[in-house]
Amino acid sequence: TGQAPRGEDLPERLASHVRRAIDTFEQEGSRDAAGGDVLRFYEGRNFQPAWMSAGGREAAGVFLARMEQASADGLPATYDVDCWRMRLDTPPDTLEEVFLADVELSAAILRFASDLAHGPETDEPVRDTDVQGVLQDAADQPSARVALDRLEPQHAEYRELRRALVHHRSTAEQGGWPTVPEDMLLSLEDAPGETPDSPAAALEEGEDIDEEDRRLMEGIAAVCERLVASGDAGDGNRNDACGFGPGDRPAYNDTLERGVRQFQARHGLLVDGIVGPRTVEAINRPVEERITQIIVNMNRWRQLPDDLGRTHVFVNIPAFTLEGRDASRPVLEMRVVAGEPETATPTMSDEISYLEFSPYWNVPDSITRNSLLPQIARDPGYLARQGFDVIRGWGQPAEIVNPSTIDWQAVGDGFPYRLRQRPGPNNAMGLVKFMFPNDDAIYLHDTPADHRFEERRRAFSHGCVRVEDPVALAAFLLRDENTWSRDAIENAMHDGERQVVTLPEHVPVHLAYFTAWVEDGAVQFRGDLYGLDASERRTFESTEDSPRPREAGCCRFSAGR
């Protein structure tokens, strides 16, 4: 018929078919929680058909077009689009077929919409996107396009990664990036030729070149070709992009070294211009691996709220960086130290509610048992030198125990006290803490171990985040408070008396895990500090696969993933 029939009994008749279809899905072993989503979808529209009408077909066509391009959103291409197009082009003959097609198509669209909004295999969505409500409003072509815009993550960073994914896939289709010899070692100090910036020397026809020089020149040419392919050298033009042309003797020079430095900076490597083992390893990573890395990081934007807060703090754990942002623009940047892999800093979104100047450090039991008690047993004077008190219980005021009354050699896992470090320059928390109370007891804080910020891989903490410039961060959080100048902040930090300052308005803080993002038009890659990329990529391994051809009428609801 091509049109769903109308009448006063339509909602009741469709409701019967919806429940019958869901029962069929269950009997076939293909129904999971999404079956309830289908039922709620039709309850929300008073059991009116969604797609088997003129406007509904237009809306369905918009969704199918986006579902066909699901891989561009980093989603597995398993939505039976071709099959659904055939079913829509062949209108059902009976009322039962109309209802069944409408219900099954709703299941497919709901699954795609949920994947686009929250990611595949997401049990507890972070974004508050109302997938059901968005689809309820998608009654025609224009509203369906608006619905798709609302479903995808709203962050500009997501769209930038989406464009980067298209570019990297294009590179893969053209054969990927060239590789360089694994034993490649280049630096300007060892550069052949008179000077690194001397004009390129032409290769003479028939010139006799020994094997070692030939291998060196081939390696240099390979480095050049690889950096041109990824946009790190030149403007994509092979000629003279690296300081030498096709007929010249390849030489490691200033021009090529600048490309190496740019590549190293994009990959979080030591920027020294030397092509050594770590740089070669990054250069030889296949583009397919970077594609998966981009997809995994696109999905991480689905795990963050759409509204990060006009003013907020954003920590990227694998990059070891913190940004204070205002109106989405970074106005404060600094290095941080994150947790070691064994004591990983968790991802979370919360709100900084107060600052604690000249703080005490109440040592977690795990650190007391594993680190401090063995140290104290070897050197009982450690407590006094580092400013630790031994406390009985959690009552107020604190009941301080004389450490000389404790047999530290006999102390084991049943240690009946707790340790607290007094404010001061040796305090592990430094001179200020930035608190957002949470079940993991994670917060931002100062540190006396400033030398750690000079390390490239800054994973040294027990889970909390140490900040490089606590004065600047405190000033950022207190900038609307006239009484808190930088001098006042410095004085409070060094006062030696604990002082708690409550923020009049809580500031959102996001501890995130991004190993790929776009900065100034260039994709940045970082190492997988905690192995999360490796564990999450399995969800997306089928993204590059095309769905198998199916016969018309076989695209039944299957929410299994």
Residue pairs with C-beta under 8 A, 6 or more apart in sequence:
1 91
1 92
1 93
1 98
2 52
2 91
3 52
3 53
3 54
3 91
4 10
4 49
4 52
4 53
4 98
4 99
4 102
5 95
5 98
10 47
10 48
10 49
11 46
11 47
11 48
12 47
13 95
13 99
14 42
14 47
14 48
14 49
14 99
14 102
15 42
15 47
17 96
17 99
17 100
17 103
18 38
18 39
18 42
18 47
18 99
18 103
19 39
21 38
21 99
21 100
21 103
21 104
21 557
22 31
22 35
22 38
22 39
22 103
25 31
25 35
25 107
25 556
25 557
26 35
28 556
30 556
30 557
30 558
30 559
30 560
31 557
31 559
32 559
32 560
33 559
34 107
34 110
34 111
34 114
34 557
34 559
35 107
35 557
35 559
37 107
37 110
37 114
37 132
38 103
38 106
38 107
38 110
38 557
40 132
41 50
41 106
41 110
41 132
41 135
41 136
42 48
42 50
42 103
42 106
44 132
44 133
44 136
45 136
49 56
49 98
49 99
49 102
50 56
50 102
50 105
50 106
50 135
51 57
51 59
51 60
51 88
51 101
51 102
51 105
51 106
51 109
52 91
52 92
52 98
52 101
52 102
55 139
55 140
55 141
56 139
56 140
57 88
58 140
58 141
58 144
59 138
59 139
59 140
59 141
59 143
59 144
60 84
60 88
60 105
60 109
60 144
61 88
61 141
62 138
62 141
62 144
62 145
62 148
63 109
63 112
63 113
63 138
63 144
63 148
64 81
64 84
64 85
64 88
66 112
66 116
66 148
67 79
67 81
67 108
67 109
67 112
68 77
68 79
68 81
70 76
70 77
70 79
70 112
70 115
70 116
71 77
71 543
71 544
72 162
72 165
72 166
73 116
73 152
73 162
73 298
74 162
74 165
74 294
74 295
74 296
74 298
74 299
74 540
74 543
75 112
75 115
75 116
75 120
75 540
75 543
76 115
76 120
76 540
76 542
76 543
76 545
77 542
77 543
77 545
77 546
77 547
78 542
78 547
79 108
79 111
79 112
79 547
80 108
80 547
80 550
80 555
81 547
82 547
82 549
82 550
83 550
83 551
83 552
83 553
83 554
83 555
84 105
84 108
84 555
86 552
87 101
87 105
87 552
87 553
87 555
88 105
90 552
92 98
92 100
92 101
103 557
104 555
104 556
104 557
107 557
107 559
108 555
108 557
109 135
110 131
110 132
110 135
111 559
113 131
113 134
113 135
113 147
113 151
114 122
114 131
116 148
116 151
116 152
117 125
117 127
117 129
117 131
117 134
117 151
117 152
117 302
118 125
118 126
118 127
118 129
118 131
118 302
119 299
119 302
119 303
119 539
120 299
120 539
120 540
120 561
121 539
121 561
122 302
122 303
126 302
126 303
126 304
126 305
126 349
127 153
127 302
127 303
127 304
127 305
127 306
128 305
128 306
129 150
129 151
129 306
131 151
134 147
134 150
134 151
135 147
137 143
137 146
137 147
138 144
138 146
138 147
152 158
153 301
153 302
153 304
153 306
154 306
155 301
155 304
155 306
155 308
156 328
157 301
157 517
157 518
158 298
158 301
160 517
160 518
161 294
161 297
161 298
161 301
161 516
161 517
161 518
162 298
163 518
164 294
164 516
164 518
164 523
165 291
165 294
165 295
165 298
168 287
168 290
168 291
168 294
168 523
169 291
171 177
171 229
171 287
172 287
172 288
172 291
176 286
176 287
176 288
177 226
177 229
177 230
177 283
177 286
177 287
178 222
178 225
178 226
178 229
179 222
179 226
179 283
179 284
180 219
180 222
180 223
180 226
180 275
180 280
180 283
180 284
181 215
181 218
181 219
181 222
181 280
182 280
182 284
184 219
184 222
184 223
184 275
184 280
185 274
185 275
185 276
186 219
186 220
186 223
186 252
186 260
186 274
186 275
187 252
187 273
187 274
187 275
188 196
188 252
188 253
188 254
188 257
188 273
190 252
191 251
191 252
191 253
192 213
192 216
192 249
192 251
192 252
193 201
193 249
193 251
193 253
196 252
196 253
196 254
196 257
197 243
197 253
197 254
197 255
198 253
200 243
200 244
200 245
200 248
200 249
200 251
200 253
201 248
201 249
201 251
202 247
202 248
202 249
203 247
203 248
203 249
209 217
217 249
217 250
217 251
218 250
220 250
220 251
220 252
220 256
221 250
223 242
223 252
223 256
223 260
223 275
223 283
224 233
224 238
224 241
224 242
224 244
224 250
224 256
224 259
225 238
226 283
227 233
227 234
227 241
227 242
227 256
227 259
227 260
227 262
227 263
228 234
228 236
228 237
228 238
228 241
228 242
228 259
230 263
231 522
232 259
232 260
232 262
232 263
232 266
233 241
233 242
233 255
233 256
233 258
233 259
233 262
234 240
234 241
234 242
234 259
235 241
238 246
239 245
239 246
241 255
241 259
242 250
242 253
242 255
242 256
242 259
243 251
243 253
243 254
243 255
243 256
244 250
244 251
244 253
252 275
257 273
258 273
260 273
260 274
260 275
260 279
261 271
261 272
261 273
262 522
263 269
263 279
263 282
263 283
264 270
264 271
264 272
264 273
264 279
264 282
265 271
266 522
266 523
266 524
266 525
267 282
267 524
267 525
267 526
268 319
268 456
268 524
268 525
268 526
268 527
269 278
269 279
269 282
269 456
270 278
270 456
275 283
282 525
288 544
290 516
290 523
290 525
291 544
292 533
292 537
292 540
292 541
292 543
293 515
293 516
293 525
293 533
293 537
294 516
294 523
295 537
295 540
295 543
296 515
296 516
296 533
296 536
296 537
296 540
297 514
297 515
297 516
297 517
299 536
299 539
299 540
300 512
300 513
300 514
303 347
304 349
304 510
304 512
305 349
308 314
308 325
308 328
308 349
308 508
308 510
309 507
309 508
310 326
310 327
311 324
311 325
311 326
311 507
311 508
312 324
312 325
312 507
312 508
312 509
312 510
313 322
313 323
313 324
313 325
313 352
313 444
313 473
313 476
313 477
313 507
313 508
313 509
313 510
314 322
314 323
314 325
314 509
314 510
314 512
315 321
315 322
315 323
315 336
315 338
315 444
315 465
315 509
315 510
315 511
315 512
316 322
316 323
316 512
316 513
316 514
316 517
317 338
317 339
317 345
317 347
317 511
317 512
317 513
317 529
317 530
318 513
318 514
318 515
318 526
318 527
318 528
318 529
318 530
319 514
319 524
319 526
320 335
320 336
320 337
320 338
320 457
320 458
320 459
321 333
321 334
321 335
321 336
322 332
322 333
322 334
322 335
322 336
322 444
322 465
322 467
322 468
322 473
323 330
323 332
323 333
324 330
324 331
324 332
324 333
324 473
324 476
324 477
325 331
331 476
332 472
332 473
332 476
334 467
334 468
334 469
334 472
334 473
335 453
335 458
335 468
336 444
336 458
336 465
336 466
336 467
336 468
337 447
337 449
337 452
337 453
337 458
337 459
337 460
337 461
337 465
337 466
338 345
338 458
338 459
338 461
338 465
338 529
339 345
339 459
339 461
339 462
339 463
339 464
340 459
340 460
340 461
340 462
341 459
341 529
341 530
341 531
343 461
343 462
343 463
344 463
344 529
344 530
345 442
345 461
345 463
345 464
345 465
345 511
346 440
346 442
346 463
346 511
347 511
347 512
347 513
348 438
348 440
348 442
348 510
348 511
349 508
349 509
349 510
349 511
350 436
350 438
350 508
350 509
351 436
351 506
351 507
351 508
351 509
352 434
352 435
352 436
352 444
352 477
352 503
352 506
352 507
352 508
352 509
353 435
353 436
353 437
353 502
353 503
353 506
354 435
354 500
354 501
354 502
354 503
355 432
355 433
355 434
355 435
355 474
355 477
355 478
355 500
355 501
355 503
356 432
356 433
356 435
356 498
356 499
356 500
356 501
357 431
357 432
357 489
357 492
357 493
357 495
357 498
357 499
357 500
357 501
358 423
358 424
358 431
358 432
358 492
358 493
358 494
358 495
358 496
358 497
358 498
358 499
359 423
359 427
359 429
359 431
359 432
359 433
359 445
359 498
360 420
360 421
360 422
360 423
360 427
360 429
360 498
361 420
361 421
361 427
361 428
361 429
362 418
362 419
362 420
363 372
363 388
363 418
363 419
363 420
363 421
364 441
364 462
365 418
366 462
367 462
368 415
368 418
368 419
369 413
369 415
372 388
372 419
373 408
373 411
373 415
375 382
376 382
376 383
376 408
377 408
377 409
377 411
380 403
380 404
380 408
382 388
383 390
383 403
383 419
384 403
385 426
386 421
386 426
387 421
387 422
387 424
387 426
387 427
388 419
388 420
388 421
388 422
389 398
389 400
389 419
389 420
389 421
389 422
390 400
390 401
390 402
390 403
390 406
390 417
390 418
390 419
391 398
391 399
391 400
391 401
391 417
391 418
391 419
391 420
392 399
392 400
392 401
392 416
392 417
393 399
393 418
394 418
398 420
401 417
406 417
421 427
421 428
421 429
423 431
423 496
423 497
423 498
424 496
425 431
425 448
426 448
427 448
428 447
428 448
429 445
429 446
429 447
430 445
430 446
430 447
430 448
430 466
430 470
431 446
431 470
431 493
431 494
432 445
432 446
432 470
432 474
432 489
432 492
432 493
433 443
433 444
433 445
433 446
434 443
434 444
434 445
434 467
434 470
434 473
434 474
434 477
434 509
435 443
436 442
436 443
436 509
440 463
441 463
442 463
442 464
442 465
442 511
443 464
443 465
444 464
444 465
444 466
444 467
444 473
444 509
445 464
445 465
445 466
445 467
445 470
446 466
446 467
446 470
446 493
447 466
447 467
449 460
449 466
450 468
452 458
452 460
452 466
453 468
457 527
457 529
459 529
460 466
465 511
467 473
470 493
471 486
471 489
471 490
471 493
474 484
474 489
474 493
475 484
475 486
475 489
477 503
477 507
478 484
478 489
478 501
478 503
480 504
481 504
484 501
492 499
492 501
513 529
513 530
513 532
514 526
515 525
515 526
515 527
515 528
515 529
515 533
516 523
516 524
516 525
516 526
517 523
517 524
518 524
528 534
